[in-house]
Amino acid sequence: MNVYEAAAKFYDALSGERCVYRAGRELGVALLALRAGDTVLDLGCGTGLNLALLVDAAGPSGTVIGLDRSPEMLEIARRRVEANGWTSVRLIKADATTFNPSVVAKELPAASGGHVDAVFSSYAMSVFDDWHPAWDRMRALLSPGGRAGIVDMQLPVGRARVFSPLVRLAAAVGGADLAAWPWTVLEREGVQVQHESVRGGHIQVVAATIP
């Protein structure tokens, strides 16, 4: 059992969500620019902290699919879905780096052609031993011309570097690689790239259209 499974019940309270990381999620979903009726995959959805933002952005006619390998985290996400009555949300237990895209395709609307309109991942890809296979699967599911968004972490810059020891400690506890920089794949492969940073450069937010 990894740290996320062991601490799933306390993750939302201990993760620094309100004071630090919520800002990245909000900006990431805003830059993703979902349209009403879109279908979006949230890769590494954890306890579902992105779900409210994605449901609001895709509207009642949209579909939000959350994928995560941790049953403990997904159970909390399921409770969140039930408490809010989100009938447009589907949750899938699968490893983000090894799942078969057809597993996700089964949850898509019939008219989707087996593809999603957008893919999104926040604070997850830097935890993977290698995030590239996860991106390959995200891209395989994405419709040509669809939108992709990645929110993740690096060490703070400028005056905010004073917080680097705290960031390194938090990353070590969570198993995140602060040098992974998964958002760079969107800058290489995407067009109409938007790149923002918040919290002293600690949080990097990138969205792009993928041809």
C-alpha positions as protocol buffer text, in pm:
chain_id: "A"
residue {
  index: 1
  type: MET
  ca { x: 0 y: 0 z: 0 }
}
residue {
  index: 2
  type: ASN
  ca { x: 145 y: 339 z: -101 }
}
residue {
  index: 3
  type: VAL
  ca { x: 115 y: 666 z: 86 }
}
residue {
  index: 4
  type: TYR
  ca { x: -193 y: 776 z: -109 }
}
residue {
  index: 5
  type: GLU
  ca { x: -382 y: 458 z: -27 }
}
residue {
  index: 6
  type: ALA
  ca { x: -278 y: 465 z: 336 }
}
residue {
  index: 7
  type: ALA
  ca { x: -370 y: 831 z: 384 }
}
residue {
  index: 8
  type: ALA
  ca { x: -670 y: 846 z: 152 }
}
residue {
  index: 9
  type: LYS
  ca { x: -913 y: 940 z: 430 }
}
residue {
  index: 10
  type: PHE
  ca { x: -699 y: 1237 z: 529 }
}
residue {
  index: 11
  type: TYR
  ca { x: -564 y: 1338 z: 188 }
}
residue {
  index: 12
  type: ASP
  ca { x: -797 y: 1631 z: 124 }
}
residue {
  index: 13
  type: ALA
  ca { x: -725 y: 1782 z: 466 }
}
residue {
  index: 14
  type: LEU
  ca { x: -349 y: 1732 z: 461 }
}
residue {
  index: 15
  type: SER
  ca { x: -265 y: 1801 z: 97 }
}
residue {
  index: 16
  type: GLY
  ca { x: -249 y: 2180 z: 119 }
}
residue {
  index: 17
  type: GLU
  ca { x: -543 y: 2199 z: -119 }
}
residue {
  index: 18
  type: ARG
  ca { x: -706 y: 2520 z: 1 }
}
residue {
  index: 19
  type: CYS
  ca { x: -398 y: 2731 z: 60 }
}
residue {
  index: 20
  type: VAL
  ca { x: -178 y: 2612 z: -228 }
}
residue {
  index: 21
  type: TYR
  ca { x: -301 y: 2359 z: -481 }
}
residue {
  index: 22
  type: ARG
  ca { x: -662 y: 2456 z: -546 }
}
residue {
  index: 23
  type: ALA
  ca { x: -540 y: 2756 z: -746 }
}
residue {
  index: 24
  type: GLY
  ca { x: -369 y: 2528 z: -996 }
}
residue {
  index: 25
  type: ARG
  ca { x: -677 y: 2313 z: -1044 }
}
residue {
  index: 26
  type: GLU
  ca { x: -900 y: 2614 z: -1103 }
}
residue {
  index: 27
  type: LEU
  ca { x: -661 y: 2773 z: -1351 }
}
residue {
  index: 28
  type: GLY
  ca { x: -601 y: 2441 z: -1527 }
}
residue {
  index: 29
  type: VAL
  ca { x: -970 y: 2375 z: -1586 }
}
residue {
  index: 30
  type: ALA
  ca { x: -1020 y: 2734 z: -1699 }
}
residue {
  index: 31
  type: LEU
  ca { x: -739 y: 2704 z: -1957 }
}
residue {
  index: 32
  type: LEU
  ca { x: -876 y: 2369 z: -2073 }
}
residue {
  index: 33
  type: ALA
  ca { x: -1173 y: 2568 z: -2207 }
}
residue {
  index: 34
  type: LEU
  ca { x: -1429 y: 2290 z: -2200 }
}
residue {
  index: 35
  type: ARG
  ca { x: -1753 y: 2342 z: -2387 }
}
residue {
  index: 36
  type: ALA
  ca { x: -2099 y: 2235 z: -2276 }
}
residue {
  index: 37
  type: GLY
  ca { x: -2149 y: 1870 z: -2367 }
}
residue {
  index: 38
  type: ASP
  ca { x: -1779 y: 1781 z: -2379 }
}
residue {
  index: 39
  type: THR
  ca { x: -1643 y: 1451 z: -2253 }
}
residue {
  index: 40
  type: VAL
  ca { x: -1326 y: 1485 z: -2044 }
}
residue {
  index: 41
  type: LEU
  ca { x: -1090 y: 1231 z: -1889 }
}
residue {
  index: 42
  type: ASP
  ca { x: -937 y: 1319 z: -1551 }
}
residue {
  index: 43
  type: LEU
  ca { x: -627 y: 1100 z: -1528 }
}
residue {
  index: 44
  type: GLY
  ca { x: -514 y: 1022 z: -1173 }
}
residue {
  index: 45
  type: CYS
  ca { x: -832 y: 1171 z: -1031 }
}
residue {
  index: 46
  type: GLY
  ca { x: -758 y: 1065 z: -672 }
}
residue {
  index: 47
  type: THR
  ca { x: -1032 y: 1166 z: -431 }
}
residue {
  index: 48
  type: GLY
  ca { x: -1210 y: 1368 z: -698 }
}
residue {
  index: 49
  type: LEU
  ca { x: -1091 y: 1719 z: -619 }
}
residue {
  index: 50
  type: ASN
  ca { x: -1119 y: 1818 z: -987 }
}
residue {
  index: 51
  type: LEU
  ca { x: -1466 y: 1677 z: -1037 }
}
residue {
  index: 52
  type: ALA
  ca { x: -1676 y: 1978 z: -935 }
}
residue {
  index: 53
  type: LEU
  ca { x: -1473 y: 2206 z: -1163 }
}
residue {
  index: 54
  type: LEU
  ca { x: -1497 y: 1967 z: -1458 }
}
residue {
  index: 55
  type: VAL
  ca { x: -1867 y: 1894 z: -1410 }
}
residue {
  index: 56
  type: ASP
  ca { x: -1944 y: 2266 z: -1402 }
}
residue {
  index: 57
  type: ALA
  ca { x: -1733 y: 2330 z: -1712 }
}
residue {
  index: 58
  type: ALA
  ca { x: -1880 y: 2044 z: -1919 }
}
residue {
  index: 59
  type: GLY
  ca { x: -2235 y: 2113 z: -1807 }
}
residue {
  index: 60
  type: PRO
  ca { x: -2523 y: 1871 z: -1749 }
}
residue {
  index: 61
  type: SER
  ca { x: -2491 y: 1727 z: -2099 }
}
residue {
  index: 62
  type: GLY
  ca { x: -2118 y: 1656 z: -2061 }
}
residue {
  index: 63
  type: THR
  ca { x: -1939 y: 1349 z: -1928 }
}
residue {
  index: 64
  type: VAL
  ca { x: -1651 y: 1339 z: -1679 }
}
residue {
  index: 65
  type: ILE
  ca { x: -1446 y: 1023 z: -1644 }
}
residue {
  index: 66
  type: GLY
  ca { x: -1213 y: 989 z: -1347 }
}
residue {
  index: 67
  type: LEU
  ca { x: -942 y: 724 z: -1357 }
}
residue {
  index: 68
  type: ASP
  ca { x: -721 y: 619 z: -1069 }
}
residue {
  index: 69
  type: ARG
  ca { x: -552 y: 299 z: -952 }
}
residue {
  index: 70
  type: SER
  ca { x: -616 y: 346 z: -579 }
}
residue {
  index: 71
  type: PRO
  ca { x: -945 y: 190 z: -457 }
}
residue {
  index: 72
  type: GLU
  ca { x: -917 y: 389 z: -134 }
}
residue {
  index: 73
  type: MET
  ca { x: -894 y: 720 z: -318 }
}
residue {
  index: 74
  type: LEU
  ca { x: -1169 y: 623 z: -562 }
}
residue {
  index: 75
  type: GLU
  ca { x: -1401 y: 533 z: -276 }
}
residue {
  index: 76
  type: ILE
  ca { x: -1378 y: 889 z: -149 }
}
residue {
  index: 77
  type: ALA
  ca { x: -1435 y: 1015 z: -504 }
}
residue {
  index: 78
  type: ARG
  ca { x: -1746 y: 795 z: -528 }
}
residue {
  index: 79
  type: ARG
  ca { x: -1882 y: 941 z: -206 }
}
residue {
  index: 80
  type: ARG
  ca { x: -1821 y: 1289 z: -346 }
}
residue {
  index: 81
  type: VAL
  ca { x: -2009 y: 1198 z: -664 }
}
residue {
  index: 82
  type: GLU
  ca { x: -2302 y: 1052 z: -472 }
}
residue {
  index: 83
  type: ALA
  ca { x: -2321 y: 1344 z: -229 }
}
residue {
  index: 84
  type: ASN
  ca { x: -2342 y: 1591 z: -517 }
}
residue {
  index: 85
  type: GLY
  ca { x: -2570 y: 1383 z: -737 }
}
residue {
  index: 86
  type: TRP
  ca { x: -2336 y: 1399 z: -1038 }
}
residue {
  index: 87
  type: THR
  ca { x: -2496 y: 1159 z: -1282 }
}
residue {
  index: 88
  type: SER
  ca { x: -2251 y: 1262 z: -1555 }
}
residue {
  index: 89
  type: VAL
  ca { x: -1944 y: 1125 z: -1374 }
}
residue {
  index: 90
  type: ARG
  ca { x: -1792 y: 782 z: -1433 }
}
residue {
  index: 91
  type: LEU
  ca { x: -1509 y: 642 z: -1219 }
}
residue {
  index: 92
  type: ILE
  ca { x: -1266 y: 376 z: -1339 }
}
residue {
  index: 93
  type: LYS
  ca { x: -1012 y: 182 z: -1134 }
}
residue {
  index: 94
  type: ALA
  ca { x: -702 y: 144 z: -1350 }
}
residue {
  index: 95
  type: ASP
  ca { x: -332 y: 229 z: -1354 }
}
residue {
  index: 96
  type: ALA
  ca { x: -279 y: 548 z: -1553 }
}
residue {
  index: 97
  type: THR
  ca { x: 42 y: 417 z: -1709 }
}
residue {
  index: 98
  type: THR
  ca { x: -80 y: 73 z: -1819 }
}
residue {
  index: 99
  type: PHE
  ca { x: -456 y: 87 z: -1877 }
}
residue {
  index: 100
  type: ASN
  ca { x: -608 y: -17 z: -2208 }
}
residue {
  index: 101
  type: PRO
  ca { x: -780 y: 285 z: -2365 }
}
residue {
  index: 102
  type: SER
  ca { x: -1069 y: 57 z: -2464 }
}
residue {
  index: 103
  type: VAL
  ca { x: -1160 y: 35 z: -2094 }
}
residue {
  index: 104
  type: VAL
  ca { x: -1231 y: 407 z: -2096 }
}
residue {
  index: 105
  type: ALA
  ca { x: -1397 y: 393 z: -2437 }
}
residue {
  index: 106
  type: LYS
  ca { x: -1667 y: 165 z: -2292 }
}
residue {
  index: 107
  type: GLU
  ca { x: -1777 y: 449 z: -2062 }
}
residue {
  index: 108
  type: LEU
  ca { x: -1805 y: 707 z: -2340 }
}
residue {
  index: 109
  type: PRO
  ca { x: -2126 y: 830 z: -2502 }
}
residue {
  index: 110
  type: ALA
  ca { x: -2225 y: 630 z: -2810 }
}
residue {
  index: 111
  type: ALA
  ca { x: -2166 y: 927 z: -3041 }
}
residue {
  index: 112
  type: SER
  ca { x: -1809 y: 981 z: -2920 }
}
residue {
  index: 113
  type: GLY
  ca { x: -1647 y: 734 z: -3157 }
}
residue {
  index: 114
  type: GLY
  ca { x: -1438 y: 604 z: -2868 }
}
residue {
  index: 115
  type: HIS
  ca { x: -1264 y: 936 z: -2809 }
}
residue {
  index: 116
  type: VAL
  ca { x: -1284 y: 1216 z: -2554 }
}
residue {
  index: 117
  type: ASP
  ca { x: -1291 y: 1589 z: -2623 }
}
residue {
  index: 118
  type: ALA
  ca { x: -1035 y: 1672 z: -2356 }
}
residue {
  index: 119
  type: VAL
  ca { x: -785 y: 1513 z: -2119 }
}
residue {
  index: 120
  type: PHE
  ca { x: -667 y: 1659 z: -1791 }
}
residue {
  index: 121
  type: SER
  ca { x: -429 y: 1562 z: -1512 }
}
residue {
  index: 122
  type: SER
  ca { x: -334 y: 1753 z: -1200 }
}
residue {
  index: 123
  type: TYR
  ca { x: -54 y: 1673 z: -953 }
}
residue {
  index: 124
  type: ALA
  ca { x: -47 y: 1311 z: -1068 }
}
residue {
  index: 125
  type: MET
  ca { x: 199 y: 1265 z: -1350 }
}
residue {
  index: 126
  type: SER
  ca { x: 499 y: 1370 z: -1140 }
}
residue {
  index: 127
  type: VAL
  ca { x: 420 y: 1079 z: -906 }
}
residue {
  index: 128
  type: PHE
  ca { x: 447 y: 817 z: -1182 }
}
residue {
  index: 129
  type: ASP
  ca { x: 780 y: 640 z: -1223 }
}
residue {
  index: 130
  type: ASP
  ca { x: 755 y: 737 z: -1590 }
}
residue {
  index: 131
  type: TRP
  ca { x: 474 y: 966 z: -1704 }
}
residue {
  index: 132
  type: HIS
  ca { x: 527 y: 910 z: -2078 }
}
residue {
  index: 133
  type: PRO
  ca { x: 313 y: 593 z: -2102 }
}
residue {
  index: 134
  type: ALA
  ca { x: 29 y: 778 z: -1930 }
}
residue {
  index: 135
  type: TRP
  ca { x: 52 y: 1058 z: -2184 }
}
residue {
  index: 136
  type: ASP
  ca { x: 53 y: 806 z: -2470 }
}
residue {
  index: 137
  type: ARG
  ca { x: -275 y: 663 z: -2342 }
}
residue {
  index: 138
  type: MET
  ca { x: -427 y: 1007 z: -2289 }
}
residue {
  index: 139
  type: ARG
  ca { x: -339 y: 1105 z: -2643 }
}
residue {
  index: 140
  type: ALA
  ca { x: -476 y: 780 z: -2785 }
}
residue {
  index: 141
  type: LEU
  ca { x: -815 y: 862 z: -2634 }
}
residue {
  index: 142
  type: LEU
  ca { x: -816 y: 1227 z: -2739 }
}
residue {
  index: 143
  type: SER
  ca { x: -1000 y: 1332 z: -3052 }
}
residue {
  index: 144
  type: PRO
  ca { x: -779 y: 1511 z: -3307 }
}
residue {
  index: 145
  type: GLY
  ca { x: -796 y: 1879 z: -3224 }
}
residue {
  index: 146
  type: GLY
  ca { x: -897 y: 1805 z: -2865 }
}
residue {
  index: 147
  type: ARG
  ca { x: -771 y: 1992 z: -2562 }
}
residue {
  index: 148
  type: ALA
  ca { x: -519 y: 1866 z: -2307 }
}
residue {
  index: 149
  type: GLY
  ca { x: -427 y: 2016 z: -1972 }
}
residue {
  index: 150
  type: ILE
  ca { x: -157 y: 1929 z: -1721 }
}
residue {
  index: 151
  type: VAL
  ca { x: -108 y: 2087 z: -1379 }
}
residue {
  index: 152
  type: ASP
  ca { x: 198 y: 1983 z: -1184 }
}
residue {
  index: 153
  type: MET
  ca { x: 484 y: 2095 z: -963 }
}
residue {
  index: 154
  type: GLN
  ca { x: 842 y: 2211 z: -964 }
}
residue {
  index: 155
  type: LEU
  ca { x: 1060 y: 2393 z: -713 }
}
residue {
  index: 156
  type: PRO
  ca { x: 958 y: 2754 z: -651 }
}
residue {
  index: 157
  type: VAL
  ca { x: 1150 y: 3031 z: -825 }
}
residue {
  index: 158
  type: GLY
  ca { x: 1259 y: 3384 z: -738 }
}
residue {
  index: 159
  type: ARG
  ca { x: 1179 y: 3500 z: -388 }
}
residue {
  index: 160
  type: ALA
  ca { x: 956 y: 3199 z: -336 }
}
residue {
  index: 161
  type: ARG
  ca { x: 1266 y: 2977 z: -332 }
}
residue {
  index: 162
  type: VAL
  ca { x: 1268 y: 3027 z: 44 }
}
residue {
  index: 163
  type: PHE
  ca { x: 989 y: 2767 z: 53 }
}
residue {
  index: 164
  type: SER
  ca { x: 1195 y: 2507 z: -136 }
}
residue {
  index: 165
  type: PRO
  ca { x: 1275 y: 2297 z: 174 }
}
residue {
  index: 166
  type: LEU
  ca { x: 904 y: 2261 z: 249 }
}
residue {
  index: 167
  type: VAL
  ca { x: 829 y: 2175 z: -111 }
}
residue {
  index: 168
  type: ARG
  ca { x: 1104 y: 1911 z: -118 }
}
residue {
  index: 169
  type: LEU
  ca { x: 969 y: 1757 z: 203 }
}
residue {
  index: 170
  type: ALA
  ca { x: 612 y: 1745 z: 72 }
}
residue {
  index: 171
  type: ALA
  ca { x: 730 y: 1595 z: -256 }
}
residue {
  index: 172
  type: ALA
  ca { x: 933 y: 1330 z: -76 }
}
residue {
  index: 173
  type: VAL
  ca { x: 633 y: 1229 z: 136 }
}
residue {
  index: 174
  type: GLY
  ca { x: 407 y: 1214 z: -169 }
}
residue {
  index: 175
  type: GLY
  ca { x: 662 y: 1049 z: -396 }
}
residue {
  index: 176
  type: ALA
  ca { x: 658 y: 1329 z: -651 }
}
residue {
  index: 177
  type: ASP
  ca { x: 952 y: 1403 z: -882 }
}
residue {
  index: 178
  type: LEU
  ca { x: 988 y: 1781 z: -895 }
}
residue {
  index: 179
  type: ALA
  ca { x: 1207 y: 1750 z: -1203 }
}
residue {
  index: 180
  type: ALA
  ca { x: 957 y: 1542 z: -1403 }
}
residue {
  index: 181
  type: TRP
  ca { x: 799 y: 1845 z: -1576 }
}
residue {
  index: 182
  type: PRO
  ca { x: 524 y: 1649 z: -1755 }
}
residue {
  index: 183
  type: TRP
  ca { x: 363 y: 1968 z: -1890 }
}
residue {
  index: 184
  type: THR
  ca { x: 649 y: 2007 z: -2138 }
}
residue {
  index: 185
  type: VAL
  ca { x: 492 y: 1741 z: -2361 }
}
residue {
  index: 186
  type: LEU
  ca { x: 207 y: 1981 z: -2433 }
}
residue {
  index: 187
  type: GLU
  ca { x: 451 y: 2253 z: -2530 }
}
residue {
  index: 188
  type: ARG
  ca { x: 625 y: 2014 z: -2770 }
}
residue {
  index: 189
  type: GLU
  ca { x: 324 y: 1845 z: -2926 }
}
residue {
  index: 190
  type: GLY
  ca { x: 48 y: 2102 z: -2893 }
}
residue {
  index: 191
  type: VAL
  ca { x: -63 y: 2422 z: -3061 }
}
residue {
  index: 192
  type: GLN
  ca { x: -239 y: 2720 z: -2908 }
}
residue {
  index: 193
  type: VAL
  ca { x: -34 y: 2652 z: -2596 }
}
residue {
  index: 194
  type: GLN
  ca { x: -115 y: 2845 z: -2281 }
}
residue {
  index: 195
  type: HIS
  ca { x: 133 y: 2831 z: -1995 }
}
residue {
  index: 196
  type: GLU
  ca { x: 77 y: 2995 z: -1658 }
}
residue {
  index: 197
  type: SER
  ca { x: 238 y: 2954 z: -1317 }
}
residue {
  index: 198
  type: VAL
  ca { x: 113 y: 3026 z: -967 }
}
residue {
  index: 199
  type: ARG
  ca { x: 237 y: 3007 z: -610 }
}
residue {
  index: 200
  type: GLY
  ca { x: 582 y: 3143 z: -682 }
}
residue {
  index: 201
  type: GLY
  ca { x: 631 y: 2922 z: -985 }
}
residue {
  index: 202
  type: HIS
  ca { x: 578 y: 2607 z: -778 }
}
residue {
  index: 203
  type: ILE
  ca { x: 265 y: 2517 z: -975 }
}
residue {
  index: 204
  type: GLN
  ca { x: 286 y: 2500 z: -1353 }
}
residue {
  index: 205
  type: VAL
  ca { x: -37 y: 2503 z: -1555 }
}
residue {
  index: 206
  type: VAL
  ca { x: -31 y: 2425 z: -1926 }
}
residue {
  index: 207
  type: ALA
  ca { x: -311 y: 2364 z: -2174 }
}
residue {
  index: 208
  type: ALA
  ca { x: -293 y: 2308 z: -2548 }
}
residue {
  index: 209
  type: THR
  ca { x: -480 y: 2185 z: -2850 }
}
residue {
  index: 210
  type: ILE
  ca { x: -341 y: 1852 z: -2972 }
}
residue {
  index: 211
  type: PRO
  ca { x: -359 y: 1814 z: -3354 }
}
